[in-house]
Amino acid sequence: MDTNGVGWIAAILIGGIAGWLAETFMRSNMGVLMNIILGIIGAVVLNAILAALNISLGTGWIAYLIAGFIGACILIAIARLFRR
């Protein structure tokens, strides 16, 4: 798993914040554990997509937070498509 220049503990904390922000923005009710999971997986997925397109958000916790937020929003939207 690529943590984008942050440590594992920071990735969990930032992933939780990113997931919570995405949950609030998308008006979803997932819970704390799911927020952390969505934030971390969202960051990894978005970074992989951006790497394939040769785009970089940079490294560090701000870049990880942005990638986690956008990635988590994308994952929530995809989950909603399958839930309907």
CYANA upper distance limits for C-alpha pairs under 8 A (distance plus 0.5 A):
  1 MET  CA     44 VAL  CA      7.53
  2 ASP  CA     44 VAL  CA      6.83
  3 THR  CA      7 GLY  CA      7.18
  3 THR  CA      8 TRP  CA      7.49
  3 THR  CA     11 ALA  CA      6.74
  3 THR  CA     44 VAL  CA      7.99
  3 THR  CA     64 TYR  CA      8.08
  4 ASN  CA     58 GLY  CA      8.46
  4 ASN  CA     59 THR  CA      5.84
  4 ASN  CA     60 GLY  CA      6.83
  4 ASN  CA     61 TRP  CA      8.40
  4 ASN  CA     63 ALA  CA      8.31
  4 ASN  CA     64 TYR  CA      6.76
  5 GLY  CA     59 THR  CA      5.85
  5 GLY  CA     60 GLY  CA      5.68
  5 GLY  CA     61 TRP  CA      8.06
  6 VAL  CA     10 ALA  CA      6.53
  6 VAL  CA     11 ALA  CA      6.64
  6 VAL  CA     59 THR  CA      8.35
  6 VAL  CA     60 GLY  CA      6.27
  6 VAL  CA     61 TRP  CA      6.68
  6 VAL  CA     64 TYR  CA      8.39
  7 GLY  CA     11 ALA  CA      6.47
  8 TRP  CA     12 ILE  CA      6.79
  9 ILE  CA     13 LEU  CA      6.83
 10 ALA  CA     14 ILE  CA      6.33
 10 ALA  CA     61 TRP  CA      8.24
 11 ALA  CA     15 GLY  CA      6.13
 11 ALA  CA     40 ILE  CA      7.30
 11 ALA  CA     61 TRP  CA      8.48
 11 ALA  CA     64 TYR  CA      8.28
 12 ILE  CA     16 GLY  CA      6.58
 12 ILE  CA     36 ILE  CA      6.81
 12 ILE  CA     40 ILE  CA      7.33
 13 LEU  CA     17 ILE  CA      6.89
 13 LEU  CA     36 ILE  CA      7.94
 14 ILE  CA     18 ALA  CA      6.52
 14 ILE  CA     39 GLY  CA      7.99
 14 ILE  CA     40 ILE  CA      8.44
 14 ILE  CA     61 TRP  CA      7.61
 14 ILE  CA     64 TYR  CA      7.76
 14 ILE  CA     65 LEU  CA      6.40
 14 ILE  CA     68 GLY  CA      8.44
 15 GLY  CA     19 GLY  CA      6.42
 15 GLY  CA     35 ASN  CA      7.79
 15 GLY  CA     36 ILE  CA      5.46
 15 GLY  CA     37 ILE  CA      7.55
 15 GLY  CA     38 LEU  CA      7.74
 15 GLY  CA     39 GLY  CA      4.47
 15 GLY  CA     40 ILE  CA      5.14
 15 GLY  CA     43 ALA  CA      8.20
 15 GLY  CA     64 TYR  CA      8.44
 15 GLY  CA     65 LEU  CA      7.38
 15 GLY  CA     68 GLY  CA      6.61
 16 GLY  CA     20 TRP  CA      6.54
 16 GLY  CA     32 VAL  CA      7.63
 16 GLY  CA     33 LEU  CA      8.27
 16 GLY  CA     35 ASN  CA      5.76
 16 GLY  CA     36 ILE  CA      4.25
 16 GLY  CA     37 ILE  CA      7.84
 16 GLY  CA     38 LEU  CA      8.39
 16 GLY  CA     39 GLY  CA      6.32
 16 GLY  CA     40 ILE  CA      8.10
 17 ILE  CA     21 LEU  CA      6.61
 17 ILE  CA     35 ASN  CA      8.06
 17 ILE  CA     36 ILE  CA      7.83
 17 ILE  CA     39 GLY  CA      7.82
 17 ILE  CA     65 LEU  CA      8.06
 18 ALA  CA     22 ALA  CA      6.63
 18 ALA  CA     35 ASN  CA      7.98
 18 ALA  CA     36 ILE  CA      8.18
 18 ALA  CA     39 GLY  CA      5.54
 18 ALA  CA     65 LEU  CA      6.05
 18 ALA  CA     66 ILE  CA      7.86
 18 ALA  CA     68 GLY  CA      5.76
 18 ALA  CA     69 PHE  CA      5.00
 18 ALA  CA     72 ALA  CA      7.84
 19 GLY  CA     23 GLU  CA      6.48
 19 GLY  CA     34 MET  CA      8.13
 19 GLY  CA     35 ASN  CA      4.57
 19 GLY  CA     36 ILE  CA      6.22
 19 GLY  CA     37 ILE  CA      7.97
 19 GLY  CA     38 LEU  CA      5.98
 19 GLY  CA     39 GLY  CA      4.73
 19 GLY  CA     40 ILE  CA      8.41
 19 GLY  CA     68 GLY  CA      7.45
 19 GLY  CA     69 PHE  CA      6.66
 19 GLY  CA     72 ALA  CA      6.45
 20 TRP  CA     24 THR  CA      6.62
 20 TRP  CA     32 VAL  CA      8.03
 20 TRP  CA     35 ASN  CA      5.93
 20 TRP  CA     36 ILE  CA      8.29
 20 TRP  CA     39 GLY  CA      8.42
 21 LEU  CA     25 PHE  CA      6.52
 21 LEU  CA     69 PHE  CA      7.07
 22 ALA  CA     26 MET  CA      6.32
 22 ALA  CA     69 PHE  CA      5.94
 22 ALA  CA     70 ILE  CA      7.91
 22 ALA  CA     72 ALA  CA      6.47
 22 ALA  CA     73 CYS  CA      5.80
 23 GLU  CA     27 ARG  CA      6.24
 23 GLU  CA     28 SER  CA      5.44
 23 GLU  CA     29 ASN  CA      6.97
 23 GLU  CA     30 MET  CA      7.51
 23 GLU  CA     35 ASN  CA      7.71
 23 GLU  CA     73 CYS  CA      8.04
 24 THR  CA     28 SER  CA      6.99
 25 PHE  CA     73 CYS  CA      8.49
 26 MET  CA     73 CYS  CA      7.22
 26 MET  CA     76 ILE  CA      8.04
 28 SER  CA     76 ILE  CA      8.48
 30 MET  CA     34 MET  CA      6.20
 30 MET  CA     35 ASN  CA      6.99
 31 GLY  CA     35 ASN  CA      6.62
 32 VAL  CA     36 ILE  CA      6.90
 33 LEU  CA     37 ILE  CA      6.81
 34 MET  CA     38 LEU  CA      6.40
 35 ASN  CA     39 GLY  CA      6.46
 36 ILE  CA     40 ILE  CA      6.68
 37 ILE  CA     41 ILE  CA      6.45
 38 LEU  CA     42 GLY  CA      5.96
 38 LEU  CA     68 GLY  CA      8.15
 38 LEU  CA     71 GLY  CA      8.30
 38 LEU  CA     72 ALA  CA      5.59
 38 LEU  CA     75 LEU  CA      7.69
 39 GLY  CA     43 ALA  CA      6.60
 39 GLY  CA     68 GLY  CA      5.10
 39 GLY  CA     69 PHE  CA      6.78
 39 GLY  CA     71 GLY  CA      7.61
 39 GLY  CA     72 ALA  CA      5.84
 40 ILE  CA     44 VAL  CA      6.84
 40 ILE  CA     68 GLY  CA      6.55
 41 ILE  CA     45 VAL  CA      6.48
 41 ILE  CA     68 GLY  CA      7.91
 41 ILE  CA     71 GLY  CA      7.95
 41 ILE  CA     72 ALA  CA      7.87
 42 GLY  CA     46 LEU  CA      6.48
 42 GLY  CA     67 ALA  CA      7.46
 42 GLY  CA     68 GLY  CA      5.42
 42 GLY  CA     69 PHE  CA      7.59
 42 GLY  CA     70 ILE  CA      7.56
 42 GLY  CA     71 GLY  CA      4.18
 42 GLY  CA     72 ALA  CA      4.95
 42 GLY  CA     73 CYS  CA      8.28
 42 GLY  CA     74 ILE  CA      8.02
 42 GLY  CA     75 LEU  CA      7.17
 43 ALA  CA     47 ASN  CA      6.45
 43 ALA  CA     64 TYR  CA      6.83
 43 ALA  CA     65 LEU  CA      8.12
 43 ALA  CA     66 ILE  CA      8.40
 43 ALA  CA     67 ALA  CA      5.12
 43 ALA  CA     68 GLY  CA      4.28
 43 ALA  CA     69 PHE  CA      7.78
 43 ALA  CA     70 ILE  CA      8.09
 43 ALA  CA     71 GLY  CA      5.91
 43 ALA  CA     72 ALA  CA      7.81
 44 VAL  CA     48 ALA  CA      6.67
 44 VAL  CA     67 ALA  CA      8.34
 44 VAL  CA     68 GLY  CA      8.04
 44 VAL  CA     71 GLY  CA      8.32
 45 VAL  CA     49 ILE  CA      6.77
 45 VAL  CA     71 GLY  CA      6.95
 46 LEU  CA     50 LEU  CA      6.54
 46 LEU  CA     67 ALA  CA      6.54
 46 LEU  CA     68 GLY  CA      8.03
 46 LEU  CA     70 ILE  CA      7.88
 46 LEU  CA     71 GLY  CA      5.69
 47 ASN  CA     51 ALA  CA      6.42
 47 ASN  CA     56 SER  CA      8.11
 47 ASN  CA     67 ALA  CA      7.24
 48 ALA  CA     52 ALA  CA      6.71
 49 ILE  CA     53 LEU  CA      6.95
 50 LEU  CA     54 ASN  CA      6.55
 50 LEU  CA     55 ILE  CA      5.41
 50 LEU  CA     56 SER  CA      6.82
 51 ALA  CA     55 ILE  CA      6.11
 51 ALA  CA     56 SER  CA      7.11
 57 LEU  CA     63 ALA  CA      6.16
 57 LEU  CA     67 ALA  CA      8.14
 58 GLY  CA     63 ALA  CA      6.34
 59 THR  CA     63 ALA  CA      6.13
 59 THR  CA     64 TYR  CA      7.51
 60 GLY  CA     64 TYR  CA      6.73
 61 TRP  CA     65 LEU  CA      6.46
 62 ILE  CA     66 ILE  CA      6.71
 63 ALA  CA     67 ALA  CA      6.58
 64 TYR  CA     68 GLY  CA      6.35
 65 LEU  CA     69 PHE  CA      6.52
 66 ILE  CA     70 ILE  CA      6.71
 67 ALA  CA     71 GLY  CA      6.30
 68 GLY  CA     72 ALA  CA      6.29
 69 PHE  CA     73 CYS  CA      6.68
 70 ILE  CA     74 ILE  CA      6.79
 71 GLY  CA     75 LEU  CA      6.73
 72 ALA  CA     76 ILE  CA      6.59
 73 CYS  CA     77 ALA  CA      6.68
 74 ILE  CA     78 ILE  CA      6.71
 75 LEU  CA     79 ALA  CA      6.58
 76 ILE  CA     80 ARG  CA      6.70
 77 ALA  CA     81 LEU  CA      6.94
 78 ILE  CA     82 PHE  CA      7.10
 79 ALA  CA     83 ARG  CA      6.61
 80 ARG  CA     84 ARG  CA      6.88
